[in-house]
C-alpha cells in the first residue's frame, strides 16, 4: 500500500493486488493515516519497477541530508510469495541524490518516496544495519534525548515470508536502538535497514 497527497486537498491510497476478489470485501484495506504540516520541506517521488530491478538512484533538489530523512512505501503485484519484493529502503548518497533499493527483486512494485528536510534546530541521526537473527542492537555514536526523539526506518527483505518481511524497531535507551523479528527456526534471510532518528 502506498499513498500521496494529490493536490493539497486529497490524500490518495493505492494497492496493487493483481487479483480479482472472489469474496466480498477481499480487496478492502483499512488505513490509518496522518498528514503533518510544519516548518519542513518535502520532495515527492512516484515511481515503479518491473521484475529484476534491485535499486535506482534519484536526483533531488539540493537539501541538507544531515537534517533530512527518506520515507518509502511500496505496493506490488503478484502472489504472497513475492511480498519481499515490495520491501524497500532509502538512503542518501549526498545532498542531491538518494538511492531506493531492495534485496528481493522478483516482483513488480509501485512506490512513493518522500524526502523530508527539517529545520536547522533539529538533530537527525542516520545509519544502516543488517539483521540476520531475531534481534539486533545498534549502539549510537552519540546519546539522544529519548522523550524528544522519533525513530523512522525502512528495510528490505532477502527471503519471503511473514516473519522475514516484518521488522519492528524501537528506542531502547539514550544510546541504543533495537530491531526485532520473529524468525524461530525458519529460513531467516536478512533485512538491510536504513534508519533515522529525529530529535
Secondary structure as UniProt FT lines:
FT   STRAND          2..5
FT   STRAND          11..14
FT   TURN            24..27
FT   STRAND          41..49
FT   TURN            51..52
FT   STRAND          55..59
FT   HELIX           65..67
FT   STRAND          68..76
FT   HELIX           80..86
FT   STRAND          89..94
FT   TURN            95..96
FT   STRAND          97..101
FT   STRAND          109..117
FT   TURN            120..121
FT   STRAND          124..131
FT   STRAND          135..139
FT   HELIX           146..148
FT   STRAND          150..155
FT   HELIX           162..165
FT   STRAND          168..173
FT   TURN            174..175
FT   STRAND          176..180
FT   TURN            184..185
FT   STRAND          191..198
//
